[in-house]
Structure formats: structure tokens, C-alpha cells
Amino acid sequence: MLRQDNFASMSDQELIDGLISTPTNNKLHEYFFNVKCKKFLKYISSVLYNEENHDIIVGEFFEYISNDDWKLLRKWEGKNGCTLHSYLAACSM
């Protein structure tokens, strides 16, 4: 079982594996969406919407990347120095 204090030290692939294999792991999902992806989701929220809608963006982003059995996450390969964060930010714009 993953502990929340270990999430920050997880590699991108470990995060993907955890998100895909434990879809009910609320602590991992909370870390991923509210900590790991917070900056670029806040940016999207401020550019496309007003700041009050940040929670809506997080929900929509969750639906977007979990769609079709997490297909978007499964496609990430991490080639050429592409981090999961940069991949998701590019896919979200």
C-alpha cells in the first residue's frame, strides 16, 4: 500500500502504474491532481476560466485522462526527456 509521504518520491512511471492499477486510491489521486498537476491546472483555470472554477478543471482533467481506461496515461513513453508533467500539460492545451 502506498503512503502519501512516498508519493513525491515516485517516478512518473510509478505514478502512472499507481493511478491505473488502483483507481480507488483516493490519496494517490488527491496527490496527483492537487499537488503534482496543481500548477498547470491553475494556469489553465486562470487562462480559460476564472479562479473559482479550479475544482471544475480538476474534475474535467480527471475525466479526460481517465477516459478509455486511462488511455492517455498508457500512451506516455517518457522518451527524449519528456516528463509526465510536460506530456500532460501539452495534451491539456
C-alpha positions in Angstrom: 0.0 0.0 0.0 1.3 3.4 -0.9 1.8 6.0 1.8 1.1 9.7 0.9 4.6 10.8 2.1 6.1 8.4 -0.6 4.1 9.9 -3.5 6.6 12.8 -4.1 9.4 10.3 -4.5 7.6 8.2 -7.0 8.8 8.2 -10.6 6.5 9.2 -13.4 6.0 5.5 -14.3 5.2 4.6 -10.7 2.6 7.3 -10.6 1.0 6.0 -13.8 1.1 2.4 -12.5 -0.5 3.5 -9.3 -3.2 5.6 -10.9 -4.1 2.9 -13.4 -3.9 -0.1 -11.0 -5.6 1.4 -8.0 -8.4 3.6 -9.4 -9.9 3.9 -5.9 -6.7 5.1 -4.2 -8.0 8.4 -3.2 -4.8 9.6 -1.6 -2.8 9.0 -4.7 -5.4 10.7 -6.9 -5.5 13.6 -4.5 -1.8 14.0 -4.6 -1.6 13.7 -8.3 -4.3 16.1 -9.2 -4.0 18.6 -6.3 -0.2 18.6 -5.8 1.6 17.2 -8.9 -0.6 18.8 -11.5 -1.7 21.8 -9.4 0.5 24.5 -11.2 -0.5 23.8 -14.8 -4.2 23.1 -13.8 -4.2 26.5 -12.0 -2.7 28.1 -15.1 -5.4 26.5 -17.3 -8.0 27.6 -14.8 -6.8 31.2 -14.8 -6.4 31.4 -18.6 -9.6 29.7 -19.7 -11.8 30.3 -16.7 -11.9 32.4 -13.5 -10.1 31.2 -10.4 -13.3 30.0 -8.7 -13.6 27.2 -11.3 -10.3 25.5 -10.4 -12.2 22.5 -8.9 -14.2 22.1 -12.1 -10.9 22.0 -14.1 -9.5 19.3 -11.8 -12.7 17.2 -12.3 -12.6 17.7 -16.1 -8.9 16.8 -16.2 -9.6 13.6 -14.2 -12.3 12.6 -16.7 -10.0 13.5 -19.6 -7.1 11.4 -18.6 -9.0 8.5 -17.0 -11.2 8.2 -20.1 -11.0 4.9 -22.1 -9.2 3.0 -19.3 -6.5 5.7 -18.8 -5.5 5.6 -22.4 -3.8 8.9 -22.3 -1.5 7.8 -19.4 -0.8 4.5 -21.0 0.4 6.3 -24.2 3.1 8.2 -22.3 6.6 6.8 -23.0 8.9 9.3 -21.4 11.2 9.5 -24.4 13.6 12.3 -25.2 13.3 13.7 -21.6 9.5 14.2 -21.8 8.3 14.1 -18.2 4.8 13.0 -17.4 4.0 16.6 -16.3 5.1 18.1 -19.6 3.3 15.5 -21.5 0.0 16.1 -19.7 0.4 19.8 -19.9 0.9 19.6 -23.7 -2.1 17.2 -24.0 -4.3 19.5 -22.0 -3.8 22.7 -24.0 
